[in-house]
């Protein structure tokens, strides 16, 4: 008798929404504390730890619903799916933040970056202007959304790969 694999769709959606909500809450904290122009490295670390934890929890939930069995391909599918849904929610939050809540958001970030560059004695005014020109081009909402999603998917792939390798348990077929 062969067991049917459980659907991973519900797990991906549930944990993807959880990831998105927690990530948005972290973004709200960064915005409310007014550290978005120069965020502390700990916020990045917290975001990565949240991503790892939610992906691992989602893969564990799938493994449990599959009677303790997990294939690497399932782990990758679940992890990348969770990262995708969480990333989409964060992109929506970022778009609302930068266009509705705080339309000057990107200009504030660029101004803070300019100040940082000017503090460096090795940077000439021409080098600062060239750097700012590149940053301005990269600061459009669409480019930011693309980089955010690509980064989330890449990290989701890496973390689900390691989690899948650690938790895989093949079902013996007789």
Residue pairs with C-beta under 8 A, 6 or more apart in sequence:
2 173
3 66
3 67
3 171
5 66
5 74
6 62
6 65
6 66
8 62
8 74
8 77
8 78
8 81
11 58
11 61
11 62
11 65
11 78
12 58
12 77
12 78
12 81
12 82
12 85
13 85
14 58
15 54
15 55
15 57
15 58
15 61
15 78
15 82
16 58
16 81
16 82
16 83
16 84
16 85
16 86
16 89
17 85
17 86
17 89
18 54
18 86
19 50
19 51
19 54
19 55
19 82
19 83
19 85
19 86
19 89
20 85
20 86
20 87
20 88
20 89
20 90
20 93
21 89
22 50
22 54
23 47
23 50
23 51
23 86
23 89
23 90
23 93
24 89
24 90
24 93
26 43
26 46
26 47
26 50
27 90
27 93
27 94
27 97
30 36
30 39
30 43
31 97
31 101
31 102
35 43
36 105
36 108
36 109
37 108
37 109
37 111
37 112
38 112
38 116
48 155
51 83
51 86
51 152
51 155
51 156
51 159
52 159
54 82
54 86
55 78
55 79
55 82
55 83
55 156
55 159
55 160
55 163
56 159
56 163
58 78
58 79
58 82
59 70
59 75
59 78
59 79
59 160
59 163
59 164
59 167
60 167
62 70
62 74
62 75
62 78
63 69
63 70
63 167
63 169
66 74
67 171
68 169
69 169
69 170
69 171
70 164
70 167
70 168
70 169
71 164
71 168
71 170
72 161
72 164
72 165
72 168
74 164
75 160
75 161
75 163
75 164
75 165
75 167
75 168
76 157
76 160
76 161
76 164
78 160
79 156
79 157
79 159
79 160
79 161
79 163
79 164
80 153
80 156
80 157
80 160
82 156
82 160
83 152
83 153
83 155
83 156
83 157
83 159
83 160
84 149
84 152
84 153
84 156
86 152
87 148
87 149
87 152
87 153
87 156
88 149
90 148
90 152
91 145
91 148
91 149
94 141
94 144
94 145
94 148
95 141
95 145
97 105
98 105
98 106
98 141
98 144
99 141
102 108
106 139
109 139
110 132
110 135
110 136
110 139
113 131
113 132
113 135
114 128
114 132
117 123
117 127
117 128
117 131
117 132
118 128
123 131
137 143
138 144
138 147
